[in-house]
Amino acid sequence: MSTGAANDLQMVIITGMSGAGKTVAIQSFEDLGFFCVDNLPPTLLPKFLELMKESGNKMNKVALVMDLRGREFFDHLFKALDDLAETSWVTPQILFLDADDAALVRRYKETRRSHPLAPSGLPLEGIKLERELLEEMKGRAQVIYNTSAMKPKELREKIINQFTTNSKTVFTVNVMSFGFKHGIPIDADLVFDVRFLPNPHYIDHMRPKTGMDEEVSSYVLKWSETQKFLEKVTDLLSFMLPHYKREGKSQLVVAIGCTGGQHRSVTLAEYIGHYFQKDYHTQITHRDIEKRKEKQHD
């Protein structure tokens, strides 16, 4: 039996809510050189991997879409994943794509498609049923993206940044700024509220600027309470991150929130993200930094 490159197989299972972006995801993995299969019935997963191993196939990166279009076979996926956990030549990684109910309903209306679980009913009925059925799968996922506010280009970039490495042990720290007035990010693992810090919003000439501007960041960082917060939060994260990595988590989303997501949270997300860049693969995003501009153009 030839094992070939299959001994080091990188396998990503793409699943999640219908309408959350699985088509964009599979196209992104194709661009990364993955061998992609859309809607593989879970019952065929063991056979598929067996054939790859026995053939000595040179493909060492595989992405498989599995969703509720094959729901009559879905329970078999959990057994297949449990069996794979006992193998040494492949470790599956689950990418779960989620989105808020309102975003999914809007997408179904825009495309005029019916939900696969409610072909003749309201899309929201199918969405709620699907969310219940996928609850366990989401709990098993190593990577979860909420695409509610993402454009297809942004999802593609996120996937490429996450999966472009050949190493299966990469641990990514995503540091995100946000504004509480726009809601807490539902994909955040840790949330820190920095609304107790002095707010540049109340200084007229700083109000139109953001934490990306040096004047604003210098103002936020000059206070003793800011420095004390950064000392404590970086110490806490320095303790926690190695433990998250050791437990097999592939990414951690650290969300820093202020009132509007413009000044304080942006400054501190930049600081914390750069602080950990020397030890971890780090991404910094500012979810609400453009919200004020969008409002001005409405």
N, C-alpha and C positions, 0 to 999 in steps of 0.2 A: 504494500500500500504506500503510495507516495503522499507525503504530507505537504511538501513544498511550502509556498508562501502562506498557505492556509493556516499554518501553525501560529501566525500572528495576525489573525483576522480582526479587523476593526469593523464592528457591526452596530449600526444605529437603527433602531426601530422608531419610526415616526408615527405618532398616533395623536389623538385628541379630538376636539370638537369639530364637527362638520362646519365648514365655513371659516375656520380659524387660520387657514393658510397652508394646508398640507401640500397643495399643488406647487406653491412657491417654494416650499421646503424641499420637495423632491427635485425640483429643477436646480436648486442651489447645490444640492449634493452631487448632482450630475456634473455641474461646473467644477466641483472639487475633485472629480475623477472617481467618484464612487460608482460601483455597479448598482443600479437602482431597479427595484421591482415595486410597482404600484399595486396595492390591494392584494397582497399575498395572503391566501387563507392560512390562519395560524396552524391548522392541522398539517400543512405542508412544510412548515418551518424546519422540523427535524430532518426531513428528507432532503430539503434544499441544502442544508448545511452538510449533510452526509455526502451528497453528490459533489459539493465543492471540495471537501476534504479528500475524497477518494480520487478525484480527477487531477489533483495536484495543480489546480487552477492558479494562475499567477495573480488573480484578483485578490487583493488583501483588504479592500475597503468596500463594504456593502451597506446600502441603505434600503430599508424595507418599509413601505407604508402599510399599516394595518389599522383598519377602523371598523365602524359598525356596519359597513356594507357587507362584512362577513360575520355579522354578530352571532349567527348560529354556530360558528366555530370558535367564538372568542374565548370561551372558557379553556379551550385547549392551549391557548397562548400562555396562560399562567403555568401550566404544567411544563410546557416547553422551556420557559424561562428558568423554572426551578431545575430542570435537567441540565440546562446550559451552565448553571452556576457550579456544577460538578466537573465541568470540562476545564482543561488548562489551555486550550488553543484558541478560545474565543470568549470574550466577555462582552455581553450585549449592553448597549447603552440606550435608554429610552428617552426620546425627545417628545414631550407632551406639549401640544399647541392648544392654548386656551384663549378665550375672549369673553368679555362681559355679554350678558344676555342681550342688552340693547344693541351692542355692536353687531352681534350675529343676526338679530332680526333685521337690522338695517341692510346688512349685506344680502340677505335672502330677498328682501324687497327690491334691492337694486338689480339683482340678477334675475328676478322673477322665477326663481327656482323654488321647488317645494322641499321641505326637510325630509330626508330619507326615512325618518321614524314617524313622520306625520304627513304622508303624501297628499292626503285630502283634507288635512286640518290646518290649524294655525301653526306657523313656524315655532312659536314660543312653546307649544305643547311638546313638539319633538325635541326642542333644545333642552327642556327640563328633564325629559325622560333620558336623553342621551347623557346628560351630566350625571345622573344617578348611576347609569350603567358603567360609566367610565371612572367612577370615583376610586375604585381600587387600582386601576391602571395609573391614574394620576399619582396615587400614593407611592407607586413603585418607581416613578420616573426620576431619573437623575438630573434631567434638565427640563425646566418648565418655562415657556415663553407665553406671556399674555400679549396678544397682538391687537388688542382693542384700539390702541392709539398708534399702531404701526402702519406705515405704508409698505407695500410689497418690497420696495427697495431697501427699507430699513430692516425688514425681516431677513432678506437675503444677506445683507452686510453682517447682521448679528450671527447668522449661521456660519458664514465664512470665517468670521473672527473666532468663533467657538471651536470649529472643527477643522480648521486648516492645518493644524499640527498633526503629525503622525503619532505622537505620544498619547497613550490611553490614560496617563496619569496626570494630565494637565488639570490644575485646579485654578479656576478663574474667580477673581474677586470683582464683582460688579458694584461700583459705588454710584448711587443715583441721587440726584437732588430732586426735590419735588415741593409743591405747595399744598399745605393742608386744605386750602380753600378749593382745590381741585380734586381732593380725595387722596386717600392713602394708597400707594401702589399695592395691588393685591398679590403681586409676585415677590414682594419683599420678604426676606428672611429675618432681617433685623431692622428696626425703625428707631431712629433717634430724633427727638423733637428739640430743635434749637431756637424755638420762638422766645426763649428767655433771654437771648442775647440782644444787645443794642441794635436797633433796626435802621439801616441807612435810608429806608423808604421815607423817613420823616425829615431827611435833609434834602431840600428842594433840588439842588443841582445833581444829587446822586440818584434821585428817584428814577430817571429814565435809563440809568445804567444798570449793569448786572454785576454779579460776582466775578465775571471774567475780566472786568475792568480793574486795573491795578489800584485805582483810588478807592474803589469799593472794598476790594479784598483787604487792602491795608487798614481800612477803617474797621472792618469786622475783626481782623486778627490782632488789633492793637490792645484789645481789652484783656484784663487779667482773667476774667471769667471765661473768655474764649480760649486762652492758653491753657487754663486748668481743665476745661472740657476736652480739648485735644489731647492733653497728656493722659487723661483717664480713658478716653475712648480708644486711643491707639494702644494703650497698655492692655485694655480688655480684648481688643481684636487680635493683638499679638498672641494672647493666650488662647483664644478660641479658634483661630484659623487653622493651626496645625491639627487640632482635634477634628474639625470638620473634614479636613483633607484625609486624615487617617481613617475616618468612617466611610470613605468612598464617595463623598459628595463631590461633584465635578464643578459646582459653582456656588457662590454665596452672593446674594443680593443685599447690600447694605444701603438702606435708604435714609437720607438726611433731609428732614423736612423743616421748612419755615412757613410763614403765612402764605406767600405768593409764589415761592419757588424761583425768585429772581436774584436775591442778594446773599443772605446769610447761608442758606443751604448750598448754593452754587459754590461759594468761597470754600466752605468746609469740605464739600465733596471733592473739590479739586485738591485740597490739602491732603485729605485722607487717602485718596486714590494714588497720588504721587508718593506718599509716605511708604506705601506697601509695594510699589512697583519694583523695588530691588529684589524682593523675595517671592513675588507672585505675578502671574499673568493678570493684569489689572485693566479693567475698562471703566471709563468715567462717562456717565450720561446725565443730561440735564432735561428731565421730562417736561418741565413747564416753562422753560426759559423763553420760549417763543409765544407763550400764551398772550402776553400783553400786546405784542405786535399784531397777532391774529385778531384780537379784539378791536384794535384801532382800525383795521382794514374792513371790519364788518359794516 
